[in-house]
């Protein structure tokens, strides 16, 4: 049985999960789909929940599929310019995506022996801000983002986000958000992360969404947001602090 889903929601979900891994596990259940991936570092995680509201209830209603594994690109390419609803089917043992006049057929991948699980951590700092408040830091950053790190330093009343290349690199850009710039700013901590990983996650979040960032000193960063019936949560491994 095929399932129709909001093409924009699907595109955003798989683009977000692709920030952590190329191959993802889809776990359908009565409540919708859970799209999950774990990074090669075994710490970074993307966990997206697509509620039933993201799917069109056809004549036969919503059906719970068996779990399947797919390459993110095999979903994103057919959805690149899709509008409205996209129709998907795996009954033939392959992924079939129909968008408008086009039908795309892609191979499914072997099952991944992983389960969606976030480390239970006690975070000491939390910042909730509209995504449009964070985007300027991406726009102001130059150079090869793959070799950059972003250091988050949160104290009472402000959070400083400093992007730099590490030891001996004089090129840097920083942005400060104060209490009035955020929806919530509580606690204190500092930690460094891959700028590429953090920016990729930020880019997957709609500008009008509220991004919730939680972290502790030298602990993983958790980023989450919700929009409509979709909830997305990510965990990024910390980088060892580089002395500058």
Secondary structure, 3 states (H helix, E strand, C coil): CCEEEEHHHHHHHHHHHCCCCCEEEEEEECCEEEEEEECCCCCCEEEEEEEHHHEECCCCCCCCCCCEEEEHHHHHHHHCCCCCEEEEECCCCEEEEEECCEEEEEECECCCCCCCCCCCCCCCEEEEEEHHHHHHHHHHCCCCHHHCEEEEEEECCEEEEEEECCCCCCCEEEEEEEHHHCCEEEECEEEEEEHHHHHHHHHCCCCCCEEEEEECCCCCEEEEEEECCEEEEEEECEECCCCC
